[in-house]
Amino acid sequence: MLNCDYREIFNQISFKEMIYTGPIDSFFNYRYGKLPYRSLEFKHETHDTEQFQSAPVVNYPNEQPYTRITEFKYLTGQEHKKTSIVYEYPQAEGDPYYPIPRKENADIYAKYKTLADARPDVHFVGRLATYKYYNMDQIVAQALTTYGKIVGMKRKEAMVKINKDSKIFVTAAVAGNGNGAATANQHS
């Protein structure tokens, strides 16, 4: 269902297990207060040039008001006389994107984590639900690990099953440090 808050339909849909990727504080109705998140504003532009920048993503950590420019045709392999880009501007308010790593926020999150651990029917996955910054390879590893737990497989077995059962093949190199980190590559 689109354009609805899950709380509106929570009691109407039966489920054995749920994967929740939204803000953990929202799931628990802000019982311990609202966790702060950094947001983003996106400004899209189209340019009458085949190429705007020399790479798909260029980060700007210094004086510019934006933090990154993404040129999508690098990522899609498109060939066109024009190109589209997006600027990312950090915002204090708006849709949550990134947790803010401070001790006081970690203390609040720990209270929510205790509540989450008491809900074996809900799997909290991703940056917002675990209040932690993840790179994309780490989030793919977390998703694979969660899938394996749901279907009762060991991590390597879950990866092999996904490889055999999907049209998109995911290969993962499992890190030996036991922290759930892995790298993943997608192949068509």
N, C-alpha and C positions, 0 to 999 in steps of 0.2 A: 504494500500500500504506500502511496506517495502522498506528500503534503499533509502528514498527520504526525502528531506526537505519539510515540509508542505508548505513553501512559493512557491515552484515550482508548486504545484497543487492547491493552495488556490483558485484561480479564476476558476478552472475547475470543482470543486465540489460544488454543491449548498447545503446549510445547513440552517436550521432555527436557530439552536443553536450549539455551539461547546464547548466541555470541553477541556481546555488546561492545561497540566500538566508540560510543559517545563519551562525553565527560562523566567521570565516575561520580563527581559531586552532584551532578544533575540526576543520575540514576537514583541516588539516595535522597533526593529532594533537598539537597543542601543542608542536611542534618547538622554538619559541623562547620557550615559556612561555605562560601563560594571560593573555589580555587582560582587563582589568577592564571590567565593564558595570554600569550601574545597572539595578536591577530594579524591579518594581512589585508591590504586593499590591492586589487589588480587593475592595472590600466592597460587595455589592449590597443594596439595600433597596427595598421597595415601600411607598408611602405612600397613605393614604386621602385623597388630595387630587388634583384635576385637574392642578395645576401645583405643582412644588416650588420652582423658581427661574425667573428671568426670561429665561434664554437656554439653549441646548442644552448649552454647556460654559462653566463658570465656573472660572477659575484662581485659586488661593490661594497666592501666592508668599511669604507672610510667616509668621505665628506658628502657623498650623494644622498639625497633623501630616500632613494630606493636601494634595496639590498641585492637585487638580482634582476637580470633580463634574460628571458627565455625566448629563443627563436625556434618555433615548432617544426619547421620543415626539415631541420637537421634530424629530429627525432622520428619523423614519419617517412623520410626519404622522398618527399614530394619534390617535384621540379616545376617551377612556375616563375614567371617574370616578376611577380610580387612576393613579398614575404610578410608574415605576421609575427609580432612579438608581444610579450607582456612584461610590464614592469611590476615588481612586487614592492609595495611600500609597507613597512612595519606599522602596526596600529596597536594602541593600548586597548581599544574596545572593538567589538565585532565578533564574528564567528571565531571560535577557538581553534588555533592551529598548533601552538607550541606551549608546553608547560614552562613555567618560570622557575628555574632551579634555585630555590632559597630554602634555608633551614626551616623557617616557619611554615612554608608551603609543604615541605616534606613531612613535617609533623602532622599537619592536617590530613595529607594524603594517607599517612599511616593509619589514621582512624578509619578512613574510608576503606582501606585495604582490609582491615579487620572485618568490616561488614561484608565486603566482597568475598572473603574467604569463607564466610558462613553461608554463602549461596552456591552450593555445588551445582545447581541447575543453570548458573549463568557463568559464562567464560568472558572475562574482561580482557580485551585484546586491543593493542594499539596505543598510540601516544596519549590520547585523551583518557582512555579507560585505565591506563596504568600510570598516568601522570609522569611520563618519562620520554625524553627525546630518543627517537630511534632513526637510524639511517634506513634506507629502503631495504638493504640486504638483511638487516636485523629484523625488520617487521615481517618480511617474507619468512624468515626462520621462525619467528613467533607464531605466525599463522600455521605453518607446517606442524610445529610442535603441538599447538592446540588441536588441530585436526587429528593428529595421532592419538592424543589423550581421549578425544571424544569417541573415536572408533576403537579404542583399546589397543593401539599398536605402539610398538617402540618407535622411536623417532626415525631410524633408518628404514624400517618397514613402511612407515607412512610415506616417506619420500619415494620409495620404489613404487608403491601402489599408485600414488599420484602420477608418476611418470608413465605407468602402464595404462592408466584409465583416462588420461586426458589427451586432448588433441594438441595442447600446448605442453611441451615437455619442460619440466623444471628440474634442473640439476642443482644439488646443494653439496657444498663441501662443509662437513660438520666440524666445527672447531673442537679441539680436544679439551678445552678448559671447563666444560660443563656449564657454562653460563647461558647456553641457548643461542649463542651467536653462530651464524652461518652465512655463507655467501650464496647467492642464487643467480642463475642465468636463465633467461627465457629463450627458448628456441622454437621456431615455427616448424 
